[in-house]
Amino acid sequence: MTATHELPAIAIIGAGPSGLAMVRWLNAKGLKAVVFEAADGLGGQWNPAGAHTATWPGMRTNTSRVMTAFSDMDHPEGTPVYPTREQMHAYLQAYADRFDLAGAIRFGCRVEGLARKEGGWRLDWRTEQGSQSARFERVIVATGRQIKAEVPQILGLDGFSGRLGTRHTSAYDGPADWQDASVLVAGCSISALEIAAELAHHADRVTVAYRRQRYVLPKQIVGVPTDHVMFTRVAALMAEKFPPEAVAEGLKAQVLKVAGNPADWGAQVPHDNVFAAGITQSQGFLPAVSEGRIATRPWIERIEGDTVRFADGSAERVDGLLFGTGYTLSLPFLAPEIAETLQLDPVGMDLFAQTFHPDLPGLAFVGLYELLGPYLPVLELQARWVAETLARPELLPAGEQMAQAIAATPPEFKRPPAVPMNALAVIFARLLGAEPAFGDWPRLERALAVGPLSPASFRLSGPDAQDDAPARTAAAAAAFGHIVSDALTPEEQGMLGALAAE
C-alpha cells in the first residue's frame, strides 16, 4: 500500500455535476479539496466515455436549459431548450474551465474503501500504478445516484431467447440495434418512456409494460418548459402547509389540466391518488400510444422463451427486452460500520437533510437522492450549504438536533421514490440562508412565487448574493413568454393568501 502525502484536508469522491459544484464552492470559501474520479474525464453521467454513463448519443435533457445550469453560468447562446448530452458535457467542461477546477481532479482514481481513521477518514483508491491510501479530515461523497442498474426478478428472465436479448436502459445507445424489431420496454420511468417514444419511429413494434401507470407530464406546456410551470415555490410551500390529501388533489387537478389522464390517451388507468401513482415525463409517449405506435400492458408475469406473459393474461413474442426500472443506491466502498450507521439499503440511507449523519462527523453526501425535476440547481444549493458549514461549523445543527430530526421523519418519507426538486431546493436554500422572501422583492414577487426556481433566484440574498441576480431572475421567469408581467392573477393572489393565512 503506497501512502500519498501533501493532499488537501478535504476529499471529494466523484467529478460529476455534484463533485464539480462542491469543489467550486469549497474554493470560494478558501477551502482546498482533491477530487477522486474513476473515469478519465469529468461530467459523471454526462461524460460519454464514463463507465457508468446512462446517456446515449444525441440524448436530450428532460429539463430546460434555464433549469439545467448552475447560478454562475448560463448555457451558450443558441443552445436549444433541451440540450443534448454532448452540449451538457461541454457545459460542465466549460464550468470547470471557468473556475479552474480541473487541477483539483485526479482522474483514473477508483475509490475502493472509506473508513474511519484517527478522528478523520481513510480513503483507499486504485490507479493504473496500484493501490494508494491517505487520511482526510473531511470526505464528501458525490458519486451520483444512477450507477447500479436495477433489473427486477422475473420468472423465466434468464431463459429469454429473443434475438436481441435483454439490457437495462442505461446500456441503450440509440435506435440502430432495434431497427424493425419487436421491443418490450419495461418500466414507467422518464428514460423508459423517452426511449420507447424514440423506438416507436424505428422498431417494428413497441410495447411498454409497467407495475403502475404514472401520470405523464409533457416536456413543454403551451411552449413553456414544464419545469418552469410545475416546480414552483408556491407549490413547495403549499405542500408543507396543507394536508397530503389536499396537496394530492391540487396536484392531480393541475396535471390533468396540462397533460390529461393517461387512460384517455389509450394507456393504462393510473391510481386515483397522484402520489400513489407517481409522475413521470415524456413529450412523445402518450401521443405515440394514442396513434397506436406504442402498446401498453400491465407488469410481466413470466417469460417463456421469446414470449412474455403479462399480468392481464395477454402474451407477446418479442425480439428484445429493455428494462427502464431505475437504479439501486450503490456505495460499495463504504466500510460496513459506516453503512450500518447510515442504515444504507438499495433505496436510501438515514441522513439529516439528505447530507449529514450525526454519528459520522466530517462525512457528507451530496446528490445521492432521486429527484423529480431539474438536478443542477438543487445540487448547487446543497454544495453551497456544505461548503458554508465547513467554513463556518457553527452553522451546522448540533448532533442531537440532527438525530432528533432523523428519528422524527416518518418511515414513508425516509425512502421516498423521488423528491420534488422544488421541495428540496427550498429546504437547502433555507439552511443556507439564501431563500428569498417575497416581501423583500416586490417587483419579483410573481416571478419568485410561480416562476421557475432558477439558479439565479438563489443568489438574490444570503451568502454570495450577486448584484445582477434580480435581472437574471426576472429574465429566467420571462423566458418562453411565461412570467412577463409583475401583476399576480386572481388565482395566484388566492394561493399566496392561503399561504399567509394562519
C-alpha positions in Angstrom: 0.0 0.0 0.0 1.5 3.3 -1.0 0.8 6.3 1.2 0.1 9.6 -0.6 1.2 12.8 1.2 0.7 16.6 0.8 -3.0 16.3 -0.1 -5.7 18.8 1.0 -7.7 18.0 4.1 -10.9 17.5 2.1 -11.6 14.7 -0.4 -14.5 14.6 -2.8 -15.4 11.3 -4.5 -16.8 11.9 -8.0 -16.3 14.6 -10.6 -19.9 14.7 -12.0 -22.1 17.8 -11.5 -22.2 17.3 -7.7 -18.5 17.0 -7.3 -17.8 19.9 -9.6 -20.2 22.2 -7.7 -18.8 21.0 -4.5 -15.1 21.8 -5.3 -16.1 25.1 -6.9 -17.9 26.3 -3.7 -15.2 25.0 -1.4 -12.7 27.0 -3.4 -15.0 30.1 -3.0 -14.7 29.7 0.8 -10.9 29.3 0.7 -11.0 25.6 1.3 -9.0 23.3 -0.9 -10.1 19.8 -1.9 -8.9 16.9 -4.0 -11.4 15.1 -6.3 -11.1 11.4 -7.0 -12.7 10.4 -10.3 -12.7 6.9 -11.6 -13.1 7.9 -15.3 -10.6 9.7 -17.4 -12.8 12.8 -17.7 -15.2 14.8 -15.8 -19.0 15.0 -16.1 -20.4 11.9 -14.5 -23.5 10.7 -16.4 -22.8 13.4 -19.0 -19.4 12.1 -19.8 -19.9 9.9 -22.9 -16.7 7.9 -22.1 -17.7 7.3 -18.5 -18.1 3.7 -17.4 -21.4 4.3 -15.6 -23.0 6.8 -18.1 -26.6 6.0 -18.7 -26.8 8.5 -21.6 -26.7 7.9 -25.3 -25.6 9.8 -28.4 -27.9 12.7 -29.2 -30.0 12.2 -26.0 -31.6 15.4 -24.8 -32.3 16.5 -21.2 -35.8 16.4 -19.9 -35.3 19.7 -18.1 -34.9 23.1 -19.7 -31.6 24.8 -20.4 -32.6 27.5 -17.8 -33.0 24.9 -15.1 -30.2 22.6 -16.2 -27.5 25.1 -15.2 -25.6 26.5 -12.2 -26.1 30.0 -10.9 -22.8 31.3 -12.2 -23.0 30.3 -15.8 -25.8 30.1 -18.4 -25.7 27.8 -21.4 -24.2 29.4 -24.5 -26.4 31.5 -26.7 -28.1 29.2 -29.3 -28.4 26.2 -27.0 -31.8 24.5 -27.6 -34.5 24.5 -25.0 -33.4 20.9 -24.2 -29.6 20.4 -24.5 -28.1 17.2 -25.9 -25.8 15.0 -23.9 -22.9 16.4 -25.8 -23.9 20.0 -25.0 -24.3 19.2 -21.3 -20.8 17.6 -21.2 -19.4 20.7 -22.9 -21.2 22.9 -20.4 -19.7 21.1 -17.5 -16.3 21.2 -19.0 -16.7 25.0 -19.6 -17.8 25.3 -16.0 -14.7 23.5 -14.8 -12.5 25.7 -17.0 -14.2 28.9 -15.8 -13.5 28.1 -12.2 -10.2 26.3 -12.7 -11.4 23.1 -11.3 -9.5 20.5 -13.3 -6.3 20.9 -11.3 -8.1 19.6 -8.3 -9.3 16.4 -10.0 -7.3 13.2 -10.0 -8.7 11.2 -13.0 -8.4 7.4 -13.2 -8.7 7.0 -9.4 -11.3 4.4 -8.4 -12.2 4.7 -4.7 -12.3 1.2 -3.1 -12.5 2.0 0.6 -13.7 4.6 3.0 -13.3 4.0 6.8 -12.7 6.0 10.0 -9.1 6.8 10.9 -7.7 8.8 13.8 -10.6 11.2 14.1 -10.8 11.5 10.3 -11.3 9.3 7.3 -9.0 6.9 5.4 -9.6 6.8 1.7 -8.3 3.9 -0.4 -8.2 4.1 -4.2 -6.7 2.3 -7.1 -4.9 3.7 -10.2 -3.0 2.1 -13.1 0.0 2.3 -10.8 -1.6 0.4 -8.0 -3.3 1.0 -4.7 -2.9 4.1 -2.6 -4.3 5.5 0.6 -4.5 8.7 2.6 -6.2 10.2 5.6 -8.5 13.2 5.2 -10.2 15.3 7.8 -13.3 15.6 5.7 -14.8 13.5 2.9 -17.7 14.3 0.6 -19.3 11.5 -1.3 -20.6 12.8 -4.7 -20.7 9.7 -6.8 -24.3 10.1 -8.1 -27.5 8.1 -7.7 -27.7 6.4 -11.1 -24.8 4.0 -11.0 -26.1 0.5 -10.3 -28.9 -0.5 -12.7 -31.8 -2.4 -11.2 -33.3 -5.3 -13.1 -36.2 -7.0 -11.4 -36.5 -10.7 -10.8 -39.0 -12.2 -13.3 -39.8 -15.8 -13.7 -38.0 -17.1 -16.8 -36.0 -14.0 -17.5 -32.7 -15.9 -17.5 -34.1 -18.1 -20.3 -35.3 -15.3 -22.6 -34.4 -16.3 -26.1 -35.3 -13.2 -28.2 -32.6 -12.5 -30.7 -31.7 -9.1 -29.2 -31.6 -10.3 -25.6 -32.1 -8.1 -22.6 -30.5 -5.0 -21.3 -31.1 -2.1 -19.0 -31.8 1.3 -20.5 -28.5 2.5 -19.0 -26.9 0.5 -21.8 -29.1 1.9 -24.5 -27.0 3.6 -27.2 -29.6 4.6 -29.8 -32.2 3.0 -32.0 -29.9 1.4 -34.6 -29.9 -2.0 -32.8 -33.6 -2.1 -32.6 -34.5 -1.3 -36.2 -37.5 -3.3 -37.4 -37.6 -5.3 -34.2 -40.3 -6.1 -31.7 -39.3 -4.4 -28.5 -40.7 -4.6 -24.9 -39.7 -1.7 -22.7 -40.3 -2.5 -19.0 -40.9 0.4 -16.7 -42.6 3.8 -16.5 -39.5 6.0 -15.7 -38.7 9.0 -17.8 -35.9 7.1 -19.6 -38.2 4.2 -20.3 -40.9 6.3 -21.9 -38.5 8.6 -23.8 -36.7 5.5 -25.3 -40.0 3.9 -26.1 -41.1 7.1 -27.9 -37.9 7.2 -29.9 -38.1 3.5 -30.8 -41.7 3.9 -32.0 -40.1 5.6 -35.1 -37.7 2.8 -35.8 -38.8 -0.5 -34.4 -41.5 -2.7 -35.9 -43.5 -2.9 -32.7 -43.0 -1.3 -29.3 -44.8 -2.4 -26.1 -44.4 -0.8 -22.7 -45.2 -2.8 -19.5 -45.2 -1.3 -16.0 -46.3 -2.1 -12.5 -48.3 1.1 -12.2 -49.4 3.7 -14.6 -47.9 7.1 -13.7 -49.4 10.4 -14.7 -47.3 11.6 -17.6 -46.3 15.3 -18.0 -45.1 16.6 -21.3 -41.8 18.4 -21.5 -43.5 21.6 -22.6 -46.8 23.2 -21.8 -48.0 25.6 -24.4 -44.4 26.3 -25.3 -43.2 26.7 -21.8 -40.9 24.1 -20.3 -42.8 22.0 -17.7 -40.2 22.6 -15.0 -40.9 26.3 -15.2 -44.6 25.7 -14.5 -44.8 22.7 -12.1 -41.8 23.1 -9.8 -42.5 26.5 -8.1 -42.0 28.0 -4.7 -45.8 28.3 -4.1 -46.2 24.5 -4.9 -43.4 23.7 -2.4 -44.8 25.9 0.3 -48.4 24.6 -0.1 -47.1 21.0 0.1 -45.6 22.0 3.5 -48.7 23.7 4.8 -51.6 21.7 3.7 -52.6 18.0 4.3 -51.2 15.5 1.9 -54.7 14.6 0.6 -55.4 18.2 -0.3 -52.0 18.6 -1.9 -52.5 15.4 -3.9 -55.9 16.6 -5.2 -54.5 20.0 -6.2 -51.5 18.5 -8.0 -53.7 16.0 -9.8 -56.0 18.7 -11.0 -53.0 20.7 -12.3 -51.6 17.6 -14.0 -54.9 16.7 -15.6 -55.3 20.3 -16.8 -52.0 20.3 -18.7 -51.5 16.7 -19.6 -54.8 14.8 -19.4 -55.4 11.3 -18.0 -53.1 8.6 -19.5 -56.1 6.4 -19.8 -57.8 8.9 -22.2 -54.8 8.5 -24.5 -55.2 4.8 -24.5 -52.6 3.9 -21.8 -53.4 2.1 -18.6 -55.5 3.6 -15.8 -53.5 5.3 -13.1 -54.3 5.3 -9.4 -56.7 8.0 -8.4 -54.2 9.4 -5.9 -51.4 11.1 -7.8 -48.8 10.4 -5.1 -49.7 6.7 -5.2 -49.5 6.6 -9.0 -46.4 8.8 -9.3 -45.5 11.3 -12.0 -43.2 10.8 -15.0 -42.4 12.8 -18.1 -42.2 12.4 -21.8 -43.2 14.6 -24.7 -43.8 11.8 -27.2 -45.0 8.7 -25.3 -48.8 9.4 -24.9 -49.2 10.7 -28.5 -47.5 7.5 -29.7 -49.8 5.5 -27.6 -52.9 7.3 -29.0 -51.6 6.8 -32.5 -51.1 3.0 -31.9 -47.4 3.1 -32.3 -46.9 2.0 -28.7 -49.0 -0.6 -26.9 -49.1 -0.7 -23.1 -49.5 -3.7 -20.8 -49.6 -4.4 -17.1 -46.5 -5.9 -15.5 -44.7 -9.0 -16.6 -45.9 -12.3 -15.0 -43.3 -14.6 -16.6 -41.2 -15.2 -19.6 -41.2 -18.4 -21.7 -38.5 -18.4 -24.4 -39.2 -15.3 -26.5 -42.8 -15.0 -25.3 -43.6 -12.5 -22.5 -46.8 -13.2 -20.5 -48.4 -10.2 -18.7 -50.5 -9.9 -15.6 -53.7 -9.5 -17.5 -53.3 -12.9 -19.3 -52.1 -11.5 -22.6 -48.8 -12.6 -24.2 -46.5 -11.3 -26.9 -43.4 -12.6 -28.7 -40.6 -10.0 -28.6 -37.0 -9.8 -30.0 -35.6 -7.8 -27.1 -36.3 -6.5 -23.6 -35.2 -3.1 -22.3 -35.6 -2.5 -18.6 -36.1 1.1 -17.6 -36.6 0.1 -14.0 -34.3 2.6 -12.3 -31.2 2.2 -10.1 -30.3 1.0 -6.6 -28.2 3.1 -4.4 -24.7 1.7 -4.5 -21.8 2.8 -2.3 -19.7 -0.4 -2.2 -16.6 1.4 -0.9 -18.2 2.3 2.5 -16.8 0.3 5.5 -19.5 -1.9 6.9 -19.6 0.1 10.1 -20.4 3.3 8.1 -23.1 1.6 6.1 -24.7 0.2 9.2 -24.7 3.6 10.9 -26.4 5.1 7.8 -28.9 2.2 7.6 -27.9 2.1 4.0 -30.1 0.0 1.7 -30.7 -0.1 -2.0 -33.2 2.7 -1.8 -31.6 5.2 0.5 -30.0 6.0 3.9 -30.7 7.9 7.1 -29.3 11.4 6.8 -30.1 14.9 8.1 -31.3 17.0 5.1 -30.0 14.3 2.7 -26.5 15.2 3.7 -25.1 14.6 7.2 -25.3 11.9 9.9 -24.7 13.0 13.5 -22.6 9.9 14.2 -20.3 10.5 11.2 -18.8 14.0 11.7 -16.7 15.1 8.8 -18.6 12.9 6.3 -21.1 14.4 3.9 -23.2 13.0 1.0 -24.1 15.3 -1.9 -26.6 14.5 -4.8 -27.4 10.9 -3.7 -31.2 11.4 -3.8 -33.6 10.8 -6.6 -35.2 14.0 -7.8 -38.3 14.7 -9.8 -37.3 17.7 -11.8 -34.1 19.5 -12.5 -31.0 18.5 -10.6 -28.4 21.2 -11.0 -30.0 24.0 -9.0 -30.5 21.6 -6.1 -27.0 20.1 -6.3 -25.5 23.6 -6.3 -27.6 24.7 -3.3 -26.5 21.6 -1.4 -22.9 22.1 -2.3 -23.1 25.8 -1.2 -24.6 24.8 2.1 -22.0 22.1 2.8 -19.2 24.5 1.9 -20.7 27.1 4.2 -20.8 24.7 7.1 -17.2 23.6 6.6 -16.1 27.3 6.5 -18.4 28.1 9.5 -19.0 25.0 11.5 -21.4 26.8 13.9 -24.0 26.8 11.1 -24.4 23.1 11.3 -27.1 21.9 13.7 -25.9 20.0 16.8 -25.6 16.3 16.5 -28.5 15.8 18.9 -30.7 18.1 16.8 -29.8 16.1 13.6 -30.5 12.8 15.3 -33.9 14.0 16.5 -34.8 15.2 13.0 -33.8 11.8 11.5 -35.8 9.9 14.2 -38.9 12.2 13.7 -39.0 11.5 10.0 -42.0 9.2 9.2 -40.8 5.9 7.6 -42.7 6.6 4.4 -40.7 9.8 4.0 -37.3 8.3 4.8 -37.1 6.4 1.5 -39.4 8.4 -1.0 -39.3 7.1 -4.6 -38.4 10.6 -5.7 -38.3 14.0 -4.1 -39.8 17.0 -6.0 -36.9 19.3 -6.8 -38.7 22.5 -5.5 -39.3 20.9 -2.1 -35.6 20.0 -1.6 -34.4 23.3 -3.2 -36.4 25.3 -0.7 -35.0 23.2 2.2 -31.4 23.7 1.2 -31.9 27.4 0.5 -33.3 27.9 4.0 -30.4 26.0 5.6 -28.0 28.2 3.6 -29.9 31.4 4.3 -30.4 32.0 0.6 -34.2 31.5 0.2 -35.6 34.9 -0.9 -38.6 36.4 1.0 -41.3 37.5 -1.3 -41.8 40.8 0.6 -38.1 41.7 0.1 -38.6 41.7 -3.7 -42.0 43.2 -4.5 -41.1 43.6 -8.2 -40.1 39.9 -8.3 -42.9 38.5 -6.1 -44.8 36.9 -9.0 -41.6 35.5 -10.6 -40.4 34.1 -7.3 -43.8 32.7 -6.4 -45.0 31.0 -9.6 -42.0 31.3 -11.9 -39.2 28.7 -12.2 -36.8 28.2 -9.2 -34.0 29.4 -11.4 -30.5 29.2 -10.1 -30.2 33.0 -10.1 -33.1 33.3 -7.7 -30.9 31.7 -5.0 -28.3 34.5 -5.4 -30.7 37.3 -4.5 -29.8 37.3 -0.8 -27.7 35.5 1.8 -24.2 34.2 1.2 -22.7 35.0 -2.2 -25.5 37.3 -3.3 -25.0 38.8 -6.8 -25.8 42.3 -8.0 -27.2 41.0 -11.3 -29.4 38.3 -9.7 -32.6 40.3 -9.8 -32.3 40.9 -13.5 -31.3 37.3 -14.2 -34.2 36.0 -12.0 -36.7 38.2 -14.0 -35.2 37.1 -17.3 -35.5 33.4 -16.3 -39.1 33.8 -15.3 -39.9 35.7 -18.5 -38.2 33.1 -20.7 -40.5 31.4 -23.2 -43.2 34.0 -22.6 -44.0 32.6 -19.2 -43.9 35.3 -16.4 -43.9 38.6 -18.4 -46.0 40.8 -16.0 -45.5 41.7 -12.3 -49.2 41.6 -11.7 -50.5 38.5 -9.9 -53.6 36.8 -11.3 -56.6 36.3 -9.0 -55.7 32.6 -8.8 -52.1 33.4 -7.8 -53.3 36.0 -5.2 -55.6 33.3 -3.8 -52.7 30.9 -3.4 -50.5 33.5 -1.7 -53.4 34.5 0.5 -53.9 30.9 1.6 -50.2 30.6 2.4 -50.3 33.7 4.5 -53.4 32.7 6.4 -52.9 31.3 9.9 
